[in-house]
Amino acid sequence: MAGAAAHPPQADALLKAAARMRTESSAAEEFVGELARSAPDSFFCGCAEALDHDKYSIAAIVHGGTKRPLGVTFRSGEGFLGQACVIGECLQWHRIGADPRSQFFIRHGIKPEHLYCVPIKTAEGAVNGLIFFGSVDPDNDLAAMEWPVKLFAELYGFQRSLQRLEGAYRKQNIYLSSLIEIAKLVHIIQDIRSLLTVLVDISVNLVEDARSSLLMFLFPGKTKANIVSRGITQEQAQQYCKELASRYFGLAAPIDEPRVADAPWGQTALECPISYRSEIRGVISVFVPESQRSDHYVSIFRAFMILTHMAIERAARSEAGNEAQRDIGLLFEALGEWDHERQRLLSQARLLAAEFAASFMPAQEDVALISSACLLTPYSIDFIERHFAAEGRLIGLLREYRDCLHAAGQSDQQPYSEACQIMALVFAYLYGAENLESVYRLQHIPLAMRESFAQFLMKRHTLQFEAPVGAEQAGASQSLDFDGLMERHHLSGREREVYELVVKGLSNRDIAETLFISEHTVKNHITNLFHKLQVGDRAQAIALAYSSQFGVRRTGQDNA
């Protein structure tokens, strides 16, 4: 099969292999099978694939039209084939029948005279396979076959590299998607149990072929741990959790790296400790299949640990905050049972402080903190610490507010936080019969803050209406004529109460709190009120009340 006579079948084999490469993963042994068709009995060829960095396995040898899968292994540098793998270049040998290295082939019924070896290399240049061919006929050196085999080796090596890149891309895409999913969970899922379940599912997806995982978490002050497991029995989970608790729980030093350990039943586990409030309180373990190397997943699980810590920390804070808010609400409601007037004042303080804080504080958490602190001012610090031990910021703010109260009357300004200053201004204003003089007397509060609060109050209560010259003094000592308004516009008793509070500048929420009704009911009353008054908004309703007092017409409207 020398010269041009051998060219067509070789080219056909190459074209067929290339066509397979476009649609499927073409193994090297398929190519050597095509190459050997229509070849003389003297021709032989085969392929080897890398098992690791220095060991290879013969996938197949074709001789005399018969394909013989062998599975025989050789090492780098061993014999003709091993030498080609070490050098990484195309090599050829001739007249090798008497060469001792030919014994490798002779043992399998082939006595080579000519041998060509073409390495299959990755894009990085590493040899991960080998195509070899030759002839047992000393008169046929098969030189014409070298170029299609070289071309196939390049194409096949490129295909293998591309497959690895595609696999790595898919794996990295799974990793990235999983990490993004956890990042979203930090802001979405607030229920601890649901969060742990989702984290277990995500951890399994990060390891190829993994089927089982376990997550255990114990919050400080709790006697029972939250345990979520997948793919293992309850007995296995309980036994394993005891070991995890003894190894990790209570350690103050954070562990930043996943650890490889053996589960009690022998399976390899990748253990990721999770810190909470500077102490290890949980572990998530993924059981790695025997086919996978656990050290391959250390870097991705390092990022997984960080995001898991963030997710649990946020969910725990939210859950603790919800419990604290429920307890604060109960204390506030209980206060009304024996001191209704003080409860009413605290309600006003909370609403006023929250509204003022929201006008220049970007963080909603800070506004909520101030609102909660306002409702707890009647209680001692010792009581708050006993029942809200986890709420460090709340306790700190109440302590600061108490210090601020004791400093009242001093001229030296103290570095109190803005939250503390807001509380001091609001309570001074309310306890001072809503007189701004009581606000300006707080000299230990920065003047700029006092002026900001005064401007806020002025804007909150600003009313616009027309009155004839001289009428202001005449009506200054008079109360608004709600009796007359109620009679003229056929208002119900509740609508009159709502109207009076609207004129005072209260929001729907304020009115609901004051009258102990829902905001929805308040909206219904205001809709009916506007209809009866024939006004379109709050400003017109307020102007109508004052114009009725002075007996003048409202801005842009005829006298009612």
N, C-alpha and C positions, 0 to 999 in steps of 0.2 A: 504494500500500500504506500509506495514511495511517491514523492513529487505531487504532480497535479492530480493524479488518479485518486488520491486520498482527500482532496480538498472538498468536494461537494458534500459527502456525508458529515464531515466535521462542521462545515458551515451550517448545515441543516440542524445538527444537534445544538449548535450555539443559538440559532434562531428560535428553536423550540424552547430552550431554557430561558431565553430572554422574554419570550411571550408569557411563560409561566410566572416569571418574576413580576410582571405587571399586574397579575391578578391574584397570586397566592405566594406563600412562602415556599420557594423552590429549594429542596435539599440538594446537596452536592452529589449524593448518590444517584439521584434521578438524572443528573447531567452525565455522569460517567456511564450510566446505563444506555443513554441515547448515543453517547460517543462510541460505544462498543458495538452498536448494531451495524451489520454489514461489514464488520472488520474481519480480517483473516484470523485464523486460530492462533497465530503467533502473537497477536496483540493482547495486552492486558492493561487494565487501568483500575484505579481505586481512589478512595478519599479517606481522610482522617479528620476528626474534629477535636478541638481542645477540651480537655476535662478541667484542667486548671492551668496555672502559669507554666508548668513544666511537664505536663503529662497529656498524652493524646491517645485517642482510640480509633482503630480502623473501623469505619462504618461499613464499608463494603469493598470487595475486590471482584472485578469482572474479568473472566478469562475463558476464551473459547465459547463466548455467548452465554456463559453461566455466571449468575450473580451470587456471590458468596458473602453474606454478612458475617463478620468474624467477631468483632468486639475485642480483638487483641489490642493490648496497649503497649506504648513505648514512651520513653522519656526524651526530653530535649537532649540532642547530641548523640543519641543512641542509633547506630546504623545510618544508612543513607537517609531515611526519612527524618530521623532525629536531627541530623546535621543540617538539613534544609530548613527545619523549623528554627534552629538556633540562629543560623545566618540570616534567614528571612528574605532570601533572594532565590530566583530560579536557578536550579542546578541541573546538570546532566552528566551522566557517566556512560561510558561505552566499553564494550568487551569486558564485562564484569562477571562473567560466568564463574571464574575461579576466585573471585574476591570473597573473603570470609563473610563480609557484610551481607552477601546475597543469601546467606543461610536463612534469614528472616523470611524470604519469599520461597526458598526451596522447601522449607518445612510445610508450606501450604500448596505444594505441587506446581510451583512456578520457578523455572530456572532462567532468570533474566540475563540478557546480553546487553540491552540498552535500557536506561532508566532516566526519566525526566521528572523533576519535582517542582511544582509551582505552588508557593505558599498563598494562602488566603489571609489577607491582612485587614485589620480594622482601619477606620479613618485615622486613628492615632498611630498606626504602624505596628500594632501588636499582631502576632501570628495567632489566629484562632482556628486555623484549619489548613489542609494541604490536599492538593490534587496531584496524583502521581500516575504516570503511564509509561509503558515501555513495550519491548518486544523480546521474544525468546529466540528470534531469528537474527543471527549476527549480520545478515545482509540487509536488514530493514531497520534503519535508525529512527524512523518516524519524525524527522525534523519538521516536516510540514504541519504536524499536529500541534506544535508548540504555541503558535500564535492564537488559535481559537481557545486553547486551554488558559493561556494568560488572560485573554480578554474575559473569559467566563469568571476567572478567579477575581478579577477586578470588579466585575459587575456583582458577583455574589458577595464579595467583601463589602461593597458599598450597600448592597441590600441588607446585609446583616447589621451594619452600622446604623442604617436608617431605621430598621426595626427596633434596635436598642434605643435609639433616640425617641422614636414614637412611643415605645413603652415607658421610657423615662418621662416623656412629656405627659402621657396619660397619668402616670403615678404622681408627678408634681401637680398636675391639674386637680387630681383628687385631694392631694394634701392642701393645696391652696383653697379649694372649694370648702373643705372641711374647716379650715381655720377661719375663713370668712363667715361660715355658718356659725361657728362658736362666737365670733365677734358680734354677730347680729343677736345671738341669744343673750348676750350680756345686757342688751337693752330691751329685749322683748319678754323673756320668760322670767317671772318673778317667783313662781312656786318652786321650792327647793326640790321636791320629789320629781317633778316633771323635768327639771333641769338635769338632775343626775341621770335620769333615764336616757335623755337625748345624748348626753356626754358619753355614756356607755356605747350607744349605737355608733357615734362618730369615731370613737377610739377603735372599734372593730374595723371600720372602713379604712383606717389608716394603714392597716397591715394586710398585705395580700394573702388571701386564703384563710385569714383568721375567722374563727366562728364563735369565740367566747371571750368574755371580758367581765370584770367585776369592779364596782366602785363602792367604797365605804367611807362615810363621813360622819364625824361626831362633833357637834357644836359644844362649846364650853357651857357648862351648867346643865347639859343633858346627860341622861343616864343610858339612853339607847341610841345606837348609831343608825343612820340611814344607810341601808345596803340595797344596791341594785345589781343584779347579776344576769348574765346571759350566756347560755350554752353550758352551764355547769349545774350540778344538783344542789339542792339546799344543804345537804350534809357537807358537800365539798366546800360550799361558800362559808358555812359556819366554821369549819375547821381552819380554813385559810384565813378568815378574818381575825381569828384569835392570834395567829402568827403575825399578821400585819400590825395589829394593835400593839403587840409586845415589841415589835421592831421599830415602829415609827412614832406612835402617839406620845405626845408630851415632849418631843425633842424641840428645843428652842432654836437650834441652828437650822436655817432653811437648807433644803437639798435641791440644787438646781439641775441635777442630771438624773435621768431615769436610771434605774438599777435593774440588772438582769438577775433573776433568782429562780429557784425551782419551787413550783407549787407542791403541796403535800403528796399529790398523786403522780408527781414526776414530770409534769409538763413545764416547759420553760415559760416564765412570765416576765414581761417588761413592766416593772413597778414604777409608777410616777407619784411620789409623795406630793401632797397639796397642803400649803400653809394657809392658816387663817389667823389673823391677828398675831403674827410673828411666832406662831407655834404650829407644828405639823398636826393637823386634825383629820387628815383623810389620805387615802391612797386609791389610785385607779390602776388596775392591772389588766394587761392584755396578754392573752395566752398565745404565744407565737407558734405556728405550726413547725414541724420538724424540717419541712422543706425550705423554711425561711431563716435567714440569719438575723438574730435580734439586734446586733450592733448596727445593721443598716438603718434602723428606725430611731436611733438615739436622737439625731438632730431634729427630726420632725416632732418627736414627742417632747423635746425640750420646749419648743414653741407651744405645743399642746398644753403642757403644764402651766405655762404662763397665762394663757387665755382661760384655761379652766379655773385657775386661781382667781382671775378677775371676775369671771362669771359667777362663781360661788360667793365671792366677797360681796358683789353687788346684790345678788339675790338674798343673801343673808341679811344685809343691811336693810333691804326693802322689807323683808319679812319682820325683822325686829322693829323697824320703824312703824309698820302697820300695827303690830301689837302695842307699841308705845302709844300710838295715836288713839287706839281703842281705849286704853287705860286712862289716858288724859281726858277723853270724852266722858268716860264714866265718872271721873272725879269732878268734872265740870257740872255734869247733870246732878250729882249728889249734892254739890254746893247749893243748888237751887232749892233743895228740900228744907234747909234751915236759914238760908240767907239769899233770898230771891233778889234783893236789891244789889247785892255785891255780884251776883251772877250776871245781872243785866249790865253792870259796869264793866265786868271782865269781857263780856261779849262785845261791847262797844270798843274796848281797848284792843281786842284782837283784830277786829275789822279795820279800825283806824290805823293801827300799827302795820298791818299787812298791806293796806292800800298805800301808805306813805313809803314803806320799804320797797314795794314793787315799782315805785316811780323812779328809783335810781339804783336798785340792786338787781343785777342781771340774773343771779342764781335763784331759781325757784326754791331750792333747798333752804337758802338763808331766810327767805320770806316765811316758809313753813316753820322753821325753827323759832323765829320771833313770835309767830302766832301761838305755838305750843307754850312757849315760855310765859306769855301773857296770861294764859289760863292757869298756870301753876304758881303764880305769885303768892296766893294765900298760904301755901304749904311751906313747911320748913325744909331747909336743905337736907337735913338728916333723913326726913321722910322721902324726899326725892331720890336720894342716893340709895336708899334701901330698895325702892320699888322700880327705879329706872337706872340701875347700875351700868347698863350697857350704853346709855345715852350720854357719853362724855361731853359732847358739845352743848347739850341742853343744860346739864349740871353746871358747866363752866359759865354759861351765859347767865344763869340765875344767881350764881355766886357773884359775878361781876356786877349784876344789877343791884344786889344787896349792898355791895361796897359803894356803888354809886349813890344809893339812897343815903347812906351814912355821911357821904361827902357833900350832901346838899347844903347850900349856904356858904360853902367855901369859895373863894375867888380864884384860887389856883385851878387851872384847867388840867384835867387828868387824861391820860391816853386810853380812854375807854373805847371799846369797839363801836362801830356804827350801829350794830344790833342793840347794844346796851344803851347807847344814846337815844335811839328811837323809843325804846321802852320807857326810859326816864321822861322823855318829852311827852309821850302819850299819857302816861299816868298822872304827870303833873298837871296837864291840861284838863283831864277829866276830874281829878280830885279837886282841882281849883275852880270848879263850876264853869268849865269851858271858857276860862278867861285867859287871854294871851299873856297877861302880866305874870301869871304863874309860870309860864314857859320862859320868859325873859329873865326871871329871877334865878334860873339855874345857871349860875355863872361858871360852874365847873364843867359845863358842856360848851364846846366851841361855839362862838357867836354865829359862824357861818351855818352850822347845823340848826341852831335855834331860828335863824332867819329863814332857812329853807322850809322848816316845819310851819312857820307862820305863813309863808307864801302858799304852801300847800293847803293850809286851812282856808285861806282867803279864796283860793281858786275853787275849793270844794264847796264853799257856801256862797259863791258869787251869784247874784240874781240880777236880771236885767228887766227893768220896767220903766214906764214913764209916770211922772207925778208932777202936778203943778207946783210952781214956786211957792215956798212957804208951807207946803203940805207935809214935808218930812218931819218938821218939829211937831206939828199938830198930831201926827200919827205915830210918833216915836214911842209914846208911852201906851199906845193902844195895842191890844192883841188883834190878830187877824180874825175876821168875821166868818169863822167856819160854820157857825149856826145859820147865818144868812145864806151862805153858799149851799149848805146841806138842804135848806128849805127850798131855795130857788131852783136847784138842779136835781131835786128829788134823790139825794144820795142816801144810801143805807148807812147804818152805824159803822159797819166794817169799812165801807168805802171812805167814810169821813176819816177814820183812823189812818188808813193808807194815805189819804190826801195830805193829812197833817205831816206825816213822815216824809212824803215826797217833797213838801215845801221846806222841810228841814235839811234836805239834801241827801237823805239816805238812799242807798242803792237798793235794788230788789233783794239782795242777800241780807243787807242790814235790816230791811223791813221784815223779812221772814224771820230773822233771829229775834227781833224786838217783839213781834206779835206771836211768835211760836207757831208759825204756819209755814207751809212749803213755798219755795220760790215760784212754783207753777201756779199756786193759788194767788200769790201776789200779782203775777202777770195777768191773770184773769181779772182781778179787781181793778188793776190799772187800765186794762182795755175798756172795761165798763165805765170807769171813771172818766177817761178821755172822751168817750162817746157822749156821756151825759153833759160834760163841760163844753163839748164841741171844740176841743183843742186837739192839736196834732202831736204834741210832745210834752216832755216834762217842763221845758222852759216856758211854754205857753201856759201850762197849768199853774206854775209858780207865779208868773206875771199876773194871771187872773186873780189869784188869792190876794196879792198886794194891791192890785188896781181896785179890787172890791173894797179894801180897807180905806183907800184914799178917795174912792168915788170917781176914778179917772178911767180913760180907755187904755187898753193895752197896746203895745207896739204893733202897728200894722193891723189892728182889729178895732171894730166898733165896740162901744161899751156894751157889756152883756145885759 
